[in-house]
């Protein structure tokens, strides 16, 4: 069930200043405001956590968010269960369905994946957001090498 969170846009803008490479806080705030929608500072919010086992094969995964509207922004933060410092921060917004920023043991990367968890040996999982609608969103997973057990936390903003 969606909830309203006053001041969420400002809080997200501050967070994006830390994870948007090469952007100032003002640019990050503008990006967040555009993704949420002008004049819509307190969107409905849904959140959840999911686990992905190392052995899980590539494929799609439907995530129900319960907002009743297609979210304007989906944030995903993933981490390696064995090495929490191996993490990724990504989001999908409007037609820019997959933007990734993150850090891994093999160095910081930017690409077109919402999730990209890999160890120095190359094992892990990556995913892009392939669809967003009023019922949920779809993660399109790719297992890399032997995979890794990961935890994904997500927030959808209506």
Buried (B, 14 or more C-beta within 10 A) or exposed (E): EBEEBEEBBEEBBEBBBEBBEEBEEEBBBBBBBEBBBEEEBBBBBBEEEBEBEBEBEEEEBEBEBBBEBBBBBBBBBBBBBEBEEBBBBBBBBEEEBBBBBBBBBEEEBBBEBBBBBBBEEEBBBBBBBBBBEEBBBBBBBBBBEEBBBBBBEBBBBB
